Amino acid sequence: MTTALITHEAGFDHLMPPGHPEQVARLAHVLEALEGKELRRVVAPMAAEDDILRVHPKSHIDRLRKAAPSEGWAQIDGDTFLSPGTLEAAWRAAGGSVRAVDLVMAGEARNGFVAMRPPGHHAERETPMGFCLFGNVAVAAMHALEHHGLGRVAVVDFDVHHGNGTQDLLEEDARVFFASSHQSPLWPGSGGAHETGGHGNVLNLPLAPGTGGAAFRKAWEDQVFPRLMEHRPEFIFVSAGFDAHRDDPLANLDLTEADFAWVTERLCALAEELCDGRLVSCLEGGYDLHALGRSAAAHVDALIAAASPPRALAGA
């Protein structure tokens, strides 16, 4: 069994105006950091429209198609832009998440990391925002439920910003447990602890600016992991944003690569216990390029370790 890396060169064609933090170099640094690792490399396909329609209405897709420019940029909110290559990249980011689910369900990979951009966890049902167009991880979760017939899934998000889009797309579905830890106060201003979803299936963990690894780990140990055990998902999805790193320019948490490795290891162990190791992770934020590369490598190393069979003892 292996870890699948799902990506596509179209991710480099989603161009942003100069100085925009969600830049092409993000994907380049992630992929460079993963060079030489034992991964099954898979091309991210275009999502089927039906996959997107499980979480977004046709009007959302039509709006993006209409807004897509033939040259330059089209701005669709204060910080979200489209370029001529954006829509293919977005469709492949969503399609890559679906492909990852299929690989894991077929036993062709133990787990998977979808390294694509644009990210997805801020895209609400009818509102692209926060650099995000489609809810990639929500698309994957619904594919697992509706196409593969699973009964329960979980989505967990350790990006520094609240996963408002994922929550909006999934909170009314009792089959889904969603948990997000995030800095508060911080954009987008949602994610209070009082937001618990339509079925008590949402857990938000606001973290004060300056929160470091010890407090982050305690919050996950005390709150997220017990709720995962209670929900008993048949597949775990991860919104893997690395902008909670202490070097990130857009926020003020104090995590390091070791914290991202730790939370990934713990999630993989729970996946092993609860759902035969089935776990797919999708890249979200992370805007200091060097911290992003190191953090993504630590995250994927933990996935690889979880996918690898234990070595036989000498003489056994």
C-alpha positions as CSV (number, residue, x, y, z in Angstrom):
1,M,0.0,0.0,0.0
2,T,1.2,3.5,-0.8
3,T,0.4,7.1,-0.4
4,A,-1.0,8.7,-3.6
5,L,0.0,12.2,-4.6
6,I,-2.6,13.7,-6.9
7,T,-1.7,16.8,-8.8
8,H,-1.7,18.4,-12.3
9,E,0.4,21.0,-14.1
10,A,-2.9,23.0,-14.6
11,G,-2.3,24.2,-11.0
12,F,0.4,26.4,-12.4
13,D,-1.9,28.1,-14.9
14,H,-4.1,29.6,-12.2
15,L,-2.4,33.0,-12.2
16,M,-2.9,35.8,-9.7
17,P,-2.1,39.5,-9.8
18,P,1.5,40.4,-8.8
19,G,1.9,40.3,-5.0
20,H,-1.1,38.1,-4.4
21,P,-0.3,35.5,-1.6
22,E,-2.1,32.6,-3.4
23,Q,0.7,32.4,-6.0
24,V,1.9,29.8,-8.4
25,A,5.1,29.4,-6.3
26,R,3.0,27.8,-3.5
27,L,2.4,24.7,-5.6
28,A,6.0,24.7,-6.9
29,H,7.4,24.7,-3.3
30,V,5.1,21.9,-2.2
31,L,6.0,19.7,-5.1
32,E,9.7,20.4,-4.8
33,A,9.5,19.4,-1.1
34,L,7.9,16.1,-2.1
35,E,10.5,15.2,-4.8
36,G,12.1,11.8,-4.2
37,K,9.5,10.6,-1.7
38,E,7.9,7.1,-2.2
39,L,4.6,8.2,-3.6
40,R,2.2,7.0,-6.2
41,R,2.0,10.0,-8.5
42,V,-1.4,10.4,-10.1
43,V,-2.7,13.0,-12.6
44,A,-5.7,15.0,-11.2
45,P,-8.6,14.6,-13.7
46,M,-11.3,17.1,-14.4
47,A,-14.2,16.7,-12.0
48,A,-17.5,15.5,-13.5
49,E,-20.1,18.2,-13.2
50,D,-22.3,15.9,-11.2
51,D,-19.5,15.7,-8.6
52,I,-19.6,19.5,-8.2
53,L,-23.4,19.6,-8.2
54,R,-23.5,17.6,-5.0
55,V,-22.4,20.6,-3.1
56,H,-22.8,23.7,-5.4
57,P,-25.9,24.6,-7.6
58,K,-25.7,25.0,-11.3
59,S,-25.9,28.7,-10.9
60,H,-22.6,28.8,-9.1
61,I,-20.9,26.9,-11.9
62,D,-22.5,29.1,-14.5
63,R,-21.4,32.3,-12.7
64,L,-17.8,31.1,-12.7
65,R,-17.9,30.2,-16.3
66,K,-19.4,33.5,-17.3
67,A,-16.8,35.4,-15.2
68,A,-13.7,33.6,-16.6
69,P,-11.6,36.0,-18.6
70,S,-9.9,35.2,-21.9
71,E,-6.9,37.3,-20.8
72,G,-5.7,39.1,-17.7
73,W,-7.8,38.7,-14.5
74,A,-11.4,38.9,-13.4
75,Q,-12.0,39.8,-9.8
76,I,-15.0,38.1,-8.2
77,D,-14.5,39.3,-4.6
78,G,-12.0,41.4,-2.6
79,D,-9.2,38.8,-2.8
80,T,-10.4,36.1,-5.3
81,F,-9.4,36.3,-9.0
82,L,-9.8,34.3,-12.1
83,S,-7.3,34.0,-14.9
84,P,-7.7,32.2,-18.2
85,G,-6.3,29.0,-16.7
86,T,-8.2,29.2,-13.4
87,L,-11.3,27.1,-14.3
88,E,-9.3,24.1,-15.5
89,A,-7.2,24.2,-12.3
90,A,-10.3,24.5,-10.1
91,W,-12.1,21.6,-11.9
92,R,-8.9,19.5,-11.6
93,A,-8.5,20.4,-7.9
94,A,-12.0,19.1,-7.3
95,G,-11.5,16.1,-9.6
96,G,-8.2,15.3,-7.9
97,S,-10.0,15.0,-4.6
98,V,-12.6,12.6,-6.1
99,R,-9.8,10.6,-7.8
100,A,-8.1,10.3,-4.4
101,V,-11.3,8.8,-2.9
102,D,-11.6,6.3,-5.7
103,L,-8.0,5.2,-5.3
104,V,-8.3,4.6,-1.6
105,M,-11.7,2.9,-1.8
106,A,-10.3,0.6,-4.5
107,G,-7.3,-0.3,-2.3
108,E,-4.9,1.1,-4.8
109,A,-3.6,3.6,-2.2
110,R,-3.8,3.6,1.6
111,N,-4.2,7.4,1.8
112,G,-3.7,10.4,-0.5
113,F,-2.6,14.0,-0.6
114,V,-4.2,16.3,-3.3
115,A,-1.6,19.0,-4.1
116,M,-3.6,21.4,-6.2
117,R,-4.7,25.0,-6.3
118,P,-6.9,26.9,-6.0
119,P,-7.8,25.8,-2.5
120,G,-11.4,25.1,-1.5
121,H,-12.4,25.4,2.1
122,H,-13.8,28.9,1.9
123,A,-16.1,28.3,-1.1
124,E,-19.7,28.4,0.2
125,R,-22.7,27.0,-1.6
126,E,-23.2,29.9,-4.0
127,T,-20.2,32.2,-3.0
128,P,-16.6,31.8,-4.2
129,M,-14.4,33.6,-1.7
130,G,-11.1,33.6,0.1
131,F,-9.1,32.4,-3.0
132,C,-11.6,29.4,-3.3
133,L,-14.0,28.5,-6.0
134,F,-15.2,24.9,-5.4
135,G,-15.4,23.1,-2.0
136,N,-12.8,20.4,-2.9
137,V,-12.9,18.5,0.3
138,A,-16.7,18.7,0.5
139,V,-16.9,17.4,-3.0
140,A,-14.7,14.4,-2.0
141,A,-16.7,13.7,1.1
142,M,-20.0,13.7,-0.8
143,H,-18.5,11.4,-3.4
144,A,-17.6,9.0,-0.7
145,L,-21.1,9.1,0.7
146,E,-23.1,9.1,-2.5
147,H,-21.0,7.2,-5.0
148,H,-19.3,4.7,-2.7
149,G,-22.3,4.3,-0.4
150,L,-20.5,5.1,2.9
151,G,-22.7,5.9,5.9
152,R,-20.5,8.3,7.8
153,V,-17.5,10.5,7.0
154,A,-15.5,13.2,8.9
155,V,-13.8,16.3,7.7
156,V,-11.2,18.0,9.9
157,D,-9.5,21.3,9.1
158,F,-6.3,22.7,10.8
159,D,-5.9,25.7,8.4
160,V,-5.4,28.9,10.4
161,H,-8.7,30.3,8.8
162,H,-12.1,28.9,9.6
163,G,-13.3,26.4,7.0
164,N,-16.5,28.4,6.5
165,G,-17.2,27.0,3.1
166,T,-16.9,23.4,4.1
167,Q,-19.1,24.0,7.1
168,D,-21.7,25.7,4.9
169,L,-21.7,22.9,2.4
170,L,-21.9,20.0,4.9
171,E,-23.3,21.1,8.2
172,E,-26.9,20.0,7.5
173,D,-25.9,16.4,6.6
174,A,-25.9,14.3,9.8
175,R,-23.6,11.7,8.1
176,V,-20.8,14.3,8.2
177,F,-18.8,15.4,11.3
178,F,-16.8,18.6,10.7
179,A,-14.2,20.0,13.0
180,S,-12.1,23.2,12.4
181,S,-9.4,24.7,14.6
182,H,-8.5,28.3,13.6
183,Q,-7.3,31.6,14.8
184,S,-9.9,33.9,16.2
185,P,-10.3,36.8,15.7
186,L,-9.3,36.5,12.0
187,W,-10.9,36.6,8.6
188,P,-13.5,35.3,7.7
189,G,-14.9,36.0,11.2
190,S,-17.0,32.8,11.4
191,G,-16.3,29.6,13.4
192,G,-17.4,30.5,16.8
193,A,-17.7,27.6,19.3
194,H,-21.5,28.2,19.3
195,E,-21.7,27.1,15.7
196,T,-22.5,23.4,16.1
197,G,-24.3,22.5,12.8
198,G,-27.7,21.3,12.0
199,H,-27.3,18.0,13.9
200,G,-24.7,18.9,16.5
201,N,-22.2,17.6,13.9
202,V,-19.9,20.7,13.8
203,L,-17.1,21.4,16.3
204,N,-15.3,24.8,16.0
205,L,-12.1,25.4,18.1
206,P,-11.2,29.2,18.0
207,L,-7.6,29.7,19.0
208,A,-6.3,33.0,20.3
209,P,-3.5,34.8,18.4
210,G,-0.1,33.5,19.6
211,T,-1.4,30.0,20.4
212,G,1.4,27.5,20.1
213,G,1.8,23.8,19.6
214,A,1.1,22.6,23.2
215,A,-2.3,24.3,23.3
216,F,-3.1,23.3,19.7
217,R,-2.3,19.7,20.5
218,K,-4.3,19.7,23.8
219,A,-7.4,21.1,22.0
220,W,-7.3,18.4,19.4
221,E,-6.6,15.7,22.0
222,D,-9.4,16.9,24.3
223,Q,-12.0,17.8,21.8
224,V,-11.5,16.7,18.2
225,F,-10.3,13.1,18.6
226,P,-13.0,12.1,21.1
227,R,-15.7,13.4,18.7
228,L,-14.1,11.5,15.9
229,M,-14.2,8.3,17.9
230,E,-17.9,9.1,18.8
231,H,-18.8,9.6,15.1
232,R,-16.9,6.6,13.9
233,P,-16.4,7.7,10.3
234,E,-15.8,5.3,7.5
235,F,-13.4,7.8,5.8
236,I,-11.5,10.8,7.2
237,F,-10.9,13.9,5.1
238,V,-8.3,16.6,6.0
239,S,-8.2,20.2,4.9
240,A,-4.5,20.7,5.2
241,G,-3.7,24.3,5.5
242,F,-0.2,25.2,6.8
243,D,-0.8,28.9,7.4
244,A,-1.0,28.3,11.2
245,H,2.9,28.1,11.0
246,R,4.7,30.7,13.0
247,D,6.4,32.1,9.9
248,D,3.1,32.6,7.9
249,P,2.5,36.3,7.0
250,L,-1.3,36.2,7.0
251,A,-1.9,35.0,10.6
252,N,-0.5,34.8,14.1
253,L,-0.5,31.2,15.4
254,D,2.8,29.7,16.5
255,L,2.8,26.1,15.1
256,T,5.8,24.4,13.5
257,E,6.3,21.5,11.1
258,A,6.4,19.2,14.1
259,D,2.8,20.1,15.1
260,F,1.5,19.4,11.6
261,A,3.4,16.0,11.6
262,W,1.9,15.2,15.0
263,V,-1.7,16.0,14.1
264,T,-1.3,14.0,10.8
265,E,0.1,11.0,12.7
266,R,-2.7,11.1,15.2
267,L,-5.4,11.3,12.4
268,C,-3.8,8.4,10.5
269,A,-3.8,6.3,13.7
270,L,-7.5,7.1,14.2
271,A,-8.2,6.3,10.5
272,E,-6.4,3.0,11.0
273,E,-8.6,2.2,14.1
274,L,-11.9,3.5,12.7
275,C,-11.9,3.0,8.9
276,D,-9.1,0.8,7.7
277,G,-6.7,3.7,7.2
278,R,-8.9,5.5,4.7
279,L,-7.8,9.2,4.7
280,V,-7.5,11.9,2.0
281,S,-5.9,15.3,2.5
282,C,-6.4,18.4,0.4
283,L,-4.0,21.3,0.3
284,E,-5.5,24.5,1.6
285,G,-3.5,27.6,2.8
286,G,0.1,28.3,3.6
287,Y,1.7,31.5,2.4
288,D,5.3,31.6,3.6
289,L,6.8,29.5,0.8
290,H,9.6,27.8,2.8
291,A,7.4,27.0,5.8
292,L,4.8,25.7,3.4
293,G,7.2,23.3,1.7
294,R,8.6,22.0,5.0
295,S,5.2,21.6,6.5
296,A,3.8,19.8,3.5
297,A,6.7,17.5,3.5
298,A,6.2,16.7,7.2
299,H,2.5,16.1,6.6
300,V,3.2,13.7,3.7
301,D,6.0,11.9,5.5
302,A,3.4,11.1,8.2
303,L,1.0,9.8,5.5
304,I,3.7,7.7,4.0
305,A,4.6,6.2,7.3
306,A,1.0,5.3,8.0
307,A,0.6,3.7,4.6
308,S,3.8,1.6,4.9
309,P,3.6,-1.9,6.3
310,P,5.5,-2.4,9.6
311,R,9.0,-3.8,9.0
312,A,9.5,-7.4,10.0
313,L,11.9,-7.9,13.0
314,A,15.3,-9.4,12.1
315,G,15.2,-13.2,12.4
316,A,11.4,-13.3,12.4
